[in-house]
Amino acid sequence: MKSVVLAAALISATAGAQSSTWLTVVGDPGNASTDTVEVDATSAVAFESMRLVKLRVNRGTARTAFDGKPFRSYYSTAMVDCKENKAWHRSISLFSGPLWQGQMRIHDYVESDGRNLAFADMADNPRDRLIRAACAISLQEK
């Protein structure tokens, strides 16, 4: 668990030190009415069988979040467990408006309470592709 917390701290620290390079996995990042998932190519951190990646997601229509309140878009730090082939939100910043605008609320989750990375009702659901791509990241030797 300490290693996961350390990795989460590392990704937060490195995020401020470099600008994001968002790669579109599905959708159109300029179209507010489209379901879009992007991954920050500069954010990935690998530690043993775990990976941390930053995502940003826009939903074409309003959705209901884990807290029961509506949202249209969000930023997330996602944890990926390559041994278990699972992924969940470690932290999430939800926006009331599309394309990461409007009122924001933030939720941080402990590992045992992490919210499943599901992309519910997306026609071209990228969940499995994101897990495979994150797990393909190799550990860096220093």
C-alpha positions in Angstrom: 0.0 0.0 0.0 2.9 2.4 0.8 4.2 1.9 -2.7 0.9 2.8 -4.2 0.7 6.0 -2.1 4.3 6.8 -3.1 3.5 6.3 -6.8 0.4 8.5 -6.5 2.5 11.3 -4.9 5.1 10.9 -7.6 2.6 11.3 -10.4 1.2 14.4 -8.7 4.6 15.9 -8.4 5.7 15.2 -12.0 2.4 16.4 -13.4 3.2 20.0 -12.3 6.7 19.8 -13.7 5.8 19.1 -17.3 3.0 20.0 -19.6 0.4 17.4 -20.6 0.3 15.7 -24.0 -3.2 14.5 -24.4 -3.7 11.5 -26.8 -7.3 10.8 -27.9 -8.3 7.2 -27.4 -11.9 7.6 -28.5 -14.0 10.6 -29.6 -13.3 14.2 -30.5 -11.8 16.5 -27.9 -13.2 19.6 -29.5 -16.8 18.4 -29.7 -18.8 18.8 -26.5 -21.6 16.5 -27.6 -19.3 13.5 -28.1 -18.0 10.9 -25.6 -14.3 11.4 -25.6 -11.5 9.7 -23.6 -7.9 11.1 -23.6 -4.8 9.9 -21.8 -1.9 12.1 -20.8 1.1 10.5 -22.4 3.5 12.3 -20.1 1.8 11.1 -16.9 2.3 7.3 -16.8 4.1 5.9 -13.8 5.0 2.2 -13.5 5.7 0.4 -10.1 5.8 -3.4 -10.0 2.5 -4.6 -11.4 0.7 -1.2 -10.9 0.4 1.7 -13.2 -0.9 5.2 -12.7 -2.2 7.3 -15.6 -4.0 10.5 -16.0 -7.2 10.6 -18.0 -9.7 13.2 -19.1 -13.1 12.3 -20.2 -16.0 14.2 -21.7 -19.4 12.7 -21.9 -21.8 13.6 -24.7 -24.7 13.9 -22.3 -25.0 14.5 -18.6 -24.2 11.5 -16.4 -24.7 10.7 -12.7 -21.4 10.3 -10.8 -20.6 8.0 -7.9 -21.8 10.7 -5.5 -25.3 10.8 -7.1 -24.7 14.2 -8.6 -24.6 15.0 -12.4 -21.4 15.7 -14.3 -20.4 16.1 -18.0 -16.6 15.8 -17.9 -13.8 14.9 -15.6 -10.1 14.5 -15.0 -8.9 11.3 -13.3 -5.8 9.7 -11.9 -6.4 6.0 -12.6 -4.7 3.1 -11.0 -4.2 0.0 -13.1 -3.5 -3.4 -11.6 -1.9 -5.4 -14.4 -2.0 -8.7 -12.4 -5.7 -8.5 -11.9 -6.5 -6.7 -15.2 -8.5 -4.0 -13.3 -8.5 -0.2 -13.2 -10.1 2.3 -10.9 -10.1 6.0 -10.2 -7.6 7.0 -7.5 -8.8 10.6 -7.7 -11.4 12.3 -9.9 -12.2 16.0 -10.6 -15.8 16.2 -11.9 -17.1 19.2 -13.9 -20.7 20.2 -14.3 -20.1 21.3 -17.9 -18.6 19.7 -21.0 -15.0 19.9 -22.0 -13.8 20.4 -18.4 -15.7 23.6 -17.7 -18.2 24.6 -15.0 -18.4 23.9 -11.3 -15.8 21.3 -10.2 -15.9 18.9 -7.3 -13.0 16.5 -6.3 -13.1 13.0 -4.8 -10.1 11.0 -3.7 -10.4 7.3 -3.0 -8.3 4.8 -1.1 -7.4 1.6 -2.9 -10.2 -0.4 -1.2 -12.8 2.2 -2.2 -11.6 3.1 -5.7 -14.3 3.5 -8.3 -14.2 1.1 -11.2 -13.0 2.6 -14.5 -16.0 1.6 -16.6 -16.9 4.2 -19.2 -20.5 3.0 -18.8 -22.7 3.2 -22.0 -19.9 4.3 -24.3 -20.4 2.8 -27.7 -16.7 2.4 -28.3 -15.7 1.5 -24.7 -11.9 2.0 -24.4 -11.5 0.4 -20.9 -9.7 -2.8 -22.0 -7.5 -0.9 -24.5 -6.4 1.5 -21.8 -5.5 -1.3 -19.4 -3.5 -3.1 -22.0 -1.7 0.1 -23.0 -0.9 1.0 -19.4 0.4 -2.5 -18.6 2.7 -2.3 -21.7 4.6 0.5 -19.9 7.9 -0.9 -18.7 9.6 0.0 -15.5 12.4 2.6 -16.0 15.9 1.7 -14.8 17.7 4.6 -13.2 
